[in-house]
Amino acid sequence: MSNLVQRTITGIALVVLVIAAVVTGRYYFTFLFLVFTVVGLWEFYSLVEKAGVFPNKIAGVIAGTVLFVTNSLIAMRLVEFQLLLINFLFVFIIFLLELYRNNQNPFTNIAFTFFGLLYVAVPFSLLNYFPNPAFLPGVYHASLLLGFFFMVWINETGAYLVGTAIGRHKLFERVSPKKTWEGVIGGGVLTFLSALFISVFYKQVSLADWLVVALIIIVLGTYGDLFESMFKRSINAKDSGTLLPGHGGVLDRFDGVFMAAPFVFVYLLMVY
């Protein structure tokens, strides 16, 4: 099976899985992205180990799980915001645990343990708030999540297809030799067009807001891809994992989401 066919089949399966989880309800979405959070953190820490750094994988995954679950419960209005304070305990627990690991460069290990949480667990946790950025009781707008994911996928797919077909001018060759300006522009145009289309059906925010979200996704999603490429290149890794044939791992498939989600979250808080 060629890489393109494998990539296409995996991509379609993942899209269907995410859409089904979003439209079925908050609990299904929470479970699916909790799994993605755990797998993504494990991939990140495993990649870092190839560079000779040894983050506390178990403590990091547990901390990321707690971070995601506490934000999910708050987003569902099942608990109060004070529950988030429990996450601060893991800051000190990770420090304390490093005392007993007897590894070289302990503060580098601690730093990368925390960086995994910031890079993977925080963006996935913020997705819990997209369906109800105003924190209203009993509200779950699947359309806000679906619109976000649709535009991320369209931007990435459009950039890949256009770049493959007509890409000539390198965007950032030192970091990602295959990414081109033509691909970025092509993906961006398709993303703006998708925002126009989405605004017709998903009216929880205005057309102008969907266009701003599209712009955030185009810019930050591209930077997310470049950052992931820089990270893998720094440790001579081709893919972050093997969970998704043709795509690599969770880090490879959601690199655009990691960078775009926090900015879209802040924007939704401002306008909703």
Sequence and secondary structure as in RCSB ss.txt:
>XXXX:A:sequence
MSNLVQRTITGIALVVLVIAAVVTGRYYFTFLFLVFTVVGLWEFYSLVEKAGVFPNKIAGVIAGTVLFVTNSLIA
MRLVEFQLLLINFLFVFIIFLLELYRNNQNPFTNIAFTFFGLLYVAVPFSLLNYFPNPAFLPGVYHASLLLGFFF
MVWINETGAYLVGTAIGRHKLFERVSPKKTWEGVIGGGVLTFLSALFISVFYKQVSLADWLVVALIIIVLGTYGD
LFESMFKRSINAKDSGTLLPGHGGVLDRFDGVFMAAPFVFVYLLMVY
>XXXX:A:secstr
  HHHHHHHHHHHHHHHHHHHHHH HHHHHHHHHHHHHHHHHHHHHHHHHTT    HHHHHHHHHHHHHHHHHHH
TTSS GGGGGHHHHHHHHHHHHHHTT  SSHHHHHHHHHHHIIIIIHHHHHGGGTT TT  TT   HHHHHHHHH
HHHHHHHHHHHHHHHH  SEEETTTEEEEEHHHHHHHHHHHHHHHHHHHHH  SS HHHHHHHHHHHHHHHHHHH
HHHHHHHHHTT S S SSBTTTBSHHHHTHHHHHHHHHHHHHHHHH 
